[in-house]
Each structure stands twice: as C-alpha cells, then as structure tokens.
Amino acid sequence: MKREKLIKVSVIVGIVVLGFTSMSLLGSADKKSSKREAVTSVRSVETQKVEFSNLALEIKGNGVIESQKTLKYISEANGKVLFAKNNLKDGTFVEKGEQIVEVDPTEVQNTLFSLRSDFLNAVASILPDLKVEDPEVYDKWYNYFTSININEDIPTLPQLSDSKEKIKVSTRNIFSKYYSVKNQEVLLSKHFISAPFSGYIQSRGIIENGFVSKGQELFTLIDAVNLEIAVPLNVEDAELINFSDRPLVRITNDKEEARDFTGRIVRRETNLDRNSQTLKAYVQFVNNSLDPYYLPGNYVDVFIQGTQLKDVTLLKRNLIDNDGYALTMVNGKLDRVKVDIVAMQGDEAVINNSIPMETRFVTTILQKPLIGMDIKSSNEAEANVEEVTKEVEDDSLVAN
C-alpha cells in the first residue's frame, strides 16, 4: 500500500513539473515573438525639382473673328440697273477696284454735258477781253480753256492773281457754272459702285434690268482679309500685358488641319463690362490666303505675349492648397512649404524665388497626406540618392 501511494504521488509531481515546464517554454516563445521589429512602409511618389529661370508669360484668351471693315451700301441714285456682279448674290467675292453695280446714268450724264458746255462758253467769253487788257492772264486762262475735255471731269480753276481778274471772272458767272458742273459730276459718280477693298458681298440680290430707288439698301461688303478679334480679359490678366508695346498674339484653331496665325493687339477698352467684369483687347491679323478656318465668324483661341518675369518656376496649380502651401520631400519624409504665387499660366502657377533651390515638390496627389511620413521618389533616382546622402551626412554629424 505504501508503495502504491508513493507511485501515485510521484506521478502527480511529474505531471505538475511537466506543466510548469511547458508554460515556461510557451511564455519564452511569446516574448521572442513580441520582440519582432515592425516594418515601416515607404510611400512612392513622383517629385519635381525646383529650377528657377526667366519666363515670358503667355495669357490665353478667346474670341470670334470679325472683319476690320464692313461697309453697307445704300443707293444714292434712281434708275435701271445696267450691271450687277453675279446679281449681287450672297457670298459673291469681288476684288479691290472691281465694279459691282451700275445704275443707268444717261439722264444725269446728258445734264452734265450740257453744264460743261455752258461752263466752256463762259470761259471762252472772257478770253477776248483778257487778250487786250492783260496778255499774261490771258495765257493762263487760254491754257485752262484748252485743257477742258467735255467727256472728262472739269479741272480745278486757275489761281486768281488780283481783284480785277476776280471781277472779270465773276461777271461771266464762271464760278457758279463751275460748281454746277462739279455737283453734277458727283451725282454721276453715284451711279457707279466699285469695291474699295477685296471682300465678300452680303445681299438679298439685285437682278440686272431691275429698278432701284434712292435710299434702297443694295448690299454689304465684308473684308475677309483684314480681320479682328475682340478678346475679353480679366483685370488680373490685363495687368500682365504691356499694351504700349503692341504685343504679339498667336491665334490658333482647335482643328488639326488649321495652321496658326500671328497678330498684334492694337487697342483696348478702358471700361469694364458690368456683367462679366472684363475689358476687351482687340487683336488684328491678316488672312491673305483666305484660310476657311480663319474667316469672319470662326471662334478661335489666342495666346498673348505677356511681361517677362525673372527668377520664377512653374507648378501645377492643383498641387497648391487654399492656404498657399505645396507638399515637398525633405530627407525622405513628407513636408510642406509656403509658395509665393505671382501669376497663373493656364493650369500652372508661376512661383517666385522664395524657397530653397534643393526643394523637391511632391507632384502625386495624396488622399491623406501626413507630414513626416516616409516617402521616396519614383521618377527621380537622383532624388533618393541625395536624400540618402543627406541622411548619412546628418548621422555623421550626430556621431561626431
């Protein structure tokens, strides 16, 4: 019995010792596992090195092309239409100096010939007296008399030398007859219309052998070569343009086949539009080739040459927060810096030289940026090398 009790006690003690040993081993394993170092994740981002340089600003605008010259013709004569180019159909092109319309001038022309004949007789009537009284004045008026052609415009009257000559000319009604002829010549000219410049006709049409009356609208002539664009500008953009230098303007169309044109700003408005709070700058250019993408009515973009800025850099405006801060990479960690924006250039901000040259902007849009988080550049290998070198130098300084 005593032996059996001894065996039982020995078994129980063994079990207890084995349990304690197992617990000790498990506790040691937990301590080792808890001593593992946590692995820190490094976020890959794209970066941009700061490079300051001089920049010529380019201000973007847009507008509709209009003709510099548009003339509306109203008939100043009554009569039958003897000639009308292409019956004045809409879109007819005419060259500078080409005749467009002729209204029957027969009645006015006959009256003009009669008046010229009367004037010629009046001049001839003073020649005998002048020949006797003053041969020098006679020669002057005789030469004038011989220069008159009844089929051509009357030449300007000779210069009068004294009051005696003036009296002689006045008593023969030469002045009155001369101006009657001139008025009739003006009236005759209104029966013929020629193009003062090359352009397109805009009209409802006038048929030859039809009848027109004085005051009737005939057509509108539109210059398609010399063109103009009214470009609305914000006050901020207008301040970046030196209008006194008549800056160059690049004119573009969004069609792939269209080429660019070059123009200049020739004037600007001084009053702001109340609704849009903009002022208009007027760009002029020449379309000698009559490129269809740059005819009146086309909508185009313009890029105006602005002032020259010194020692600036460009950064996408969406990388700058509302407080004027941009994210940067410093010693492999995320940081931020305050930037000085001097102008906007499209979707980019122009930044003044107010930050260190070694600054690298983070150009990746981060959803939850945490200042101090570990980052590395994915597009600039030298950026990572510089950051590592910087860390080594800093560690060396600390060790010393």
Secondary structure, 3 states (H helix, E strand, C coil): CHHHHHHHHHHHHHHHHHHHHHHHHHHHHHHHHHCCCCCCCCEEECEEECCCEEEEEEEEEEEEEEECCEEEEECCCCEEEEEEHHHHCCCCEECCCCEEEEECCHHHHHHHHHHHHHHHHHHHHHHHHHHHHCHHHHHHHHHHHHHCCCCCCCCCCCCCCCHHHHHHHHHCCHHHHHHHHHHHHHHHHCCEEECCCCEEEECCCCCCCCEECCCCEEEEEECCCEEEEEEEECHHHHCCCCHHHCCEEEEECCCCCCCCEEEEEEEECCCCCCCCCCEEEEEEEECCCCCHHHCCCCEEEEEEEEEEEEEEEEEEHHHECCCCEEEEEECCEEEEEECCEEEEECCEEEEECCCCCCCEEECCCCCCCCCCCEEEECCCHHHHHHHHHHHHHHHHHHHC
